[in-house]
Amino acid sequence: MSTKRHIQRLVWPTTLVTVNFGLIFFRSDLSDHLGNDETLWLCVNALAYFAVAWFISRVLSIALDKTAAHRQPYPRLLREIITALLFLVALAATAALFTGQGAVGALAGSGLVLAMFGFAIRNVVADTLSGIALGIEGPFRIGDWIDIDGMARGKVIEIGWRTTRILTRDATYMILPNSQIARQRITNYSAPKPHYRAQITITLDHNMPIKRARELMLDALKGATLIQQDPQPDIRVQAYEESGITYALRYWLSRFDRDIDCRDEVYSLVDEALRQAGTTASYRRIELVGPAIPTCATWEKGAGMFSEYG
């Protein structure tokens, strides 16, 4: 955001703070014109509290924007939490000003806390508190590609008080309650850096030596255009079993949204290379064996012998 835009955001809060403090500072001179009504000046002081809260919230918001200029943007929830806390302090100070009590006593006596929790149902409160926890801990930010175990996989579009909005790779828009997200395992594919390593597994017959299989598949991966070649892909033996030798093909991706296309490319290149070499991936061979025909043995009287029949 440009410096001009930042200045425009501070114009009205600064003006309101200046006017209010000017009225308070020159109260003795203005009393002759405005009167000495105590209620009027209490309102002026209360307005000054809210003006200061507004000004500080704008300054902190601008500071977050400048900090995020070289990083991913901060979630909107964090800004809303800061603003709400500042105005809550201004409200408590105003209540204390009009009642003549301490800020804590005025806030408790007014029943504001009870009203905040009373108007909402339990699920709404749970979603809101979970949203605050997600905003503070920051397991993901706007623009991150995440996988919420068993729920959704996609790009974070917005983090709100109650819900988080995710755009999937199929261009569908998912809105998930924060309380459900907080209970799931979250995988962030954009942190700490957007590139990460993926892998696929392929099982080959024992008739191909491990060295030959590794060279064959690595040469095939050199022709890939979607995966990263630096760091280079590598191959590790994962299992050596009766059914065949299982290889793990590990490669690096630049972005999570290319995951499916990269996996398709890797499988296609490896399959083509194996077929040209005269071999294919191992598969299960099923041999059908018919059941034995049961026989019955009887003693034939008079013949003095056993006879078998099916």
Secondary structure as UniProt FT lines:
FT   HELIX           3..25
FT   HELIX           27..34
FT   HELIX           38..67
FT   HELIX           68..70
FT   HELIX           76..99
FT   HELIX           103..109
FT   TURN            110..111
FT   HELIX           112..118
FT   HELIX           122..137
FT   TURN            142..143
FT   STRAND          145..148
FT   TURN            149..151
FT   STRAND          152..159
FT   STRAND          163..168
FT   TURN            169..170
FT   STRAND          173..177
FT   HELIX           178..182
FT   STRAND          186..188
FT   TURN            189..190
FT   STRAND          196..204
FT   TURN            206..207
FT   HELIX           210..221
FT   TURN            222..223
FT   STRAND          234..241
FT   TURN            242..243
FT   STRAND          244..253
FT   HELIX           256..258
FT   HELIX           259..276
FT   TURN            277..278
FT   STRAND          296..300
FT   TURN            301..304
FT   STRAND          305..309
//
